[in-house]
Amino acid sequence: MPYRTFVKLINYKYLIFIFFLFINNAYAEELIISKYKYDLYKGNIHFGSSEQTLFKNGSTYKFDIKSNSSGIFKLKKDDRMETTSFVKDNGMIKPISYKFKKEKRDSFQFIETIFNLDNNYAYTVENNNKQEHIDIPYSLDRLSVQIDFQEKMKTGVFEYKYNIIDKGRLRKYSFILHSDDIIETVFGETSTIVIKKLIENNKRSTLTWYAVDHDFVPVKIEQYRKESLVFTVILEKVYK
């Protein structure tokens, strides 16, 4: 083998080694902070399952919600994946990106929002169409707002209003203290704070039962359209 070819081969193998070492180290540093499994019901009918996982990799956090059809509803197929990446800056959550993916048997939808909150700017891409959000106030996405509000409840704040970029739409969320309740959950008899979430100019509202003694993890969720209950979500398993 000529000397130059040998050197090139060594350099190539070295680069591959460095690449895989970098990838392995990146994944090795990703820690699971929490992971929960939820079941979704319409009345007494179980129609879906959802897993929520919060990761930390260095100074970056990632929060995933993966939902799938269950039972006979698998025939219809409605699989969804939402992901937010964010950092914490002096206690403030700053989203980096939000992704939403919905896959049905005959359709596919993908939406991504990229944030630059230091410049009050973000943009959303859907089906190769780019929408810019210019001179926006401090805003979160559909997932990072959940983490932020849980952190606020730990400090005794149970009502708050947010600016949200909700799959490309600028919206205002209001979290309102509704009541307290003691219910049976995977933790046993559980003391909860019930929060009502309202979306401005929207017919949907949500009641969420947060477990007071378990880092305010949601243990029950009811979503309504006007006054009608649409579906219920129940925490079924705690992985971590």
N, C-alpha and C positions, 0 to 999 in steps of 0.2 A: 504494500500500500504506500503511495507517495506520502511524503512528510506533510505537505499542505492538507491533503485530504484527511489524514489522521488527526491533525490539529483541529480542523473544522468539525470532525466527528466528535472529538472530545468536548469542544465548546458547545456543540448542539446538545449533547447529553447533559452537560453542566447546566445549561439554561433550562432544560426540562426538569432537572432535579430541583433547581431553585424555584421554578414555577409551582410544582406540586408541594414543595415545602411551605411556600407562602400560603397556598390554598388550605393546607392542613392546619397551619397555625391559625388562620382566620377562623376556621370552623371550630377549632379547639377552644378559642377564646369566647365563643358564643355560649352564653349561659341562659338556661331557662329559669326565669324568676317565678313564673306561675303558669299553670295550665289547667283548664277546666273543660268539662264536657257538659253540654246542655241538650235537653230534648225539647222539641217543639210540638205543640198540640193545638188542634182545632176542636174545641170541646174535649171529648175523650179520645179523639183520634190522633195517634202519633204519626206525624207526617214528615218529620225531619230531625236531624241532629246537627249540632254545632260544636266546634272546638275552638277555644280561645287561648292563645299562648302569648306570653310576654317574654321577649328575649332581651339580653343586653350583650353588646359586643363593644368593648372599650367604652367610649363615651356615648355610643349610639344605642338607642332602644328601637325595638321593632315589635309591633303588636299585630297579631294575625287573628282573623276570624274566618274559619273555614266551615261552610254549611253544605249539607247534602240531603237529598231526599231519602226517605226511609220507607221500608215496607213496600206496599203495593205502589206507593207514589214514586218509587224508583223508575217505574215505567215511563213517567212523564219527564223525568230528569230535570232538575233545577239545582245545579251545583254552583256555589258562589264562594269567592275568595276575596277578602278585603285585607289590605296590609297598609299600615302606616309606619314610617320611620321618623324618629324625632330625637332631639337632644334636649337636655335640661340646662338652662343658662340662668344661674342665680335663682333657682327654684321655678323658673318659667319654662314651660314646655314650648319648644319651637319645632314644628313639623318640618321635615325635609321633603318627604314625598308621600302621596297616598295613591293606592292602586285598588281598582275594583274590577273584578272579572266575574261574569255570569255566563254559564254555559247551559243551554238547553239542547234538545234533540235537533232542533231546526234553526238555532240562532246562537250567536256568540257576541258578547259585548265586553269591551275593555275600555276603561277610563283611567287616566292618570293625571294627577295634579302635582306640580312641582312648586315648592314654596321658596321664596326669598324674603323672609319677613323683615330682615334688616333694611330692605329697600321698599317695604310695603307693597310687595309684588308677588304674584303667582300666575301660573298659567295651567290650563287644563287641555288635554288632548283626548279626543274621542273620534274614532274612525278617521284618523289623519286630519281631523279638523282641530285647529288650535284656537283656544279662547283665552285672552289675556285678562287678568284681574289687576288693574293699575290703581295705585294710591289707595289700597285697601287698608282698613284698620287691622290691628292685631287679630289674626284669625287662626282657627284650628280646623281639623277635618273631622269626619264622622267618628273616627276611632280615637284619635288623640284626645278629643274632648272627654271621652269616657275615663281615660287615665287621669286627666287633669281634675275632673270633678271628684273622683275617688280620693285624690290627694287632698283636695280642699275639705272634704268631709272629715278626714283624719285630723284636721286642725279646727273642727267645729263649725265650718261654713257649710250650710245646707241649702242655700239658695244662691243662684248665680246666673248671669246672662252671658252668652257667648256669640261672637261672630263666627260663622262656619262656612267653609267652602264645601258644599254637599254635592259631590259628583258634578262640579262645575257651576253649581248654583250658589249664589251668595244668600245665606239665610241667617236668621237670628233664632237661637235656641234659648229657652228659659227653663231652668231647673227650679222647681218650687217645692218646699216642704209640704207634704200632703198629710202624713200621719205617722204613727209608730205602730208596730204590730209584733206579736209573737206567733211564729208559725213553725211547723215541723219541716225540717230540711235534712240534707245529707249530714249536717252537723248535729242533728237532734233538734230539740226545742230551741229555737233561735230568736233572739231579739233583733228586730229590724227597724230601719228607718225607711219610710215609703216616700219616694220622690216622684213628682209628676213632671214630665218633660213636655213642653209645648214648643211647636215650631210656628213662627209667625206666618200668617196667611196660609195655613195648612190645616186640613181636616183631621190629621192624625195626632194622637197624643199617646203617651206611654207612662205607665206606672211601673216603678222598679222598687223591689224590696232589697235593701242592702243590709248585709249581716254586720251588725255593730261590732261584735267581738272577733270578727274574721276579716279584718282589713277592708271592711265595707265591700266585700265581693258581692255582686248581684246574685241572689238566690232564686228570685222569681221575677218575671217580667210579663206584663200584660200590655198588648198594643191595641188601641182603639181607633176606629174611624167614626168620628162624631161620638155617639154614645154606644156604638156597637162594638163588642169585643171581637177582634179579628183573630188573634192567636195568643197563646200563652207559652212562655219559655220557663223551664224548670232546670235548676242545677242538679245534675245527676251524679257527677263524679269529680273528685279533686285529685289530680295527678301530683300536683306540687303547689 
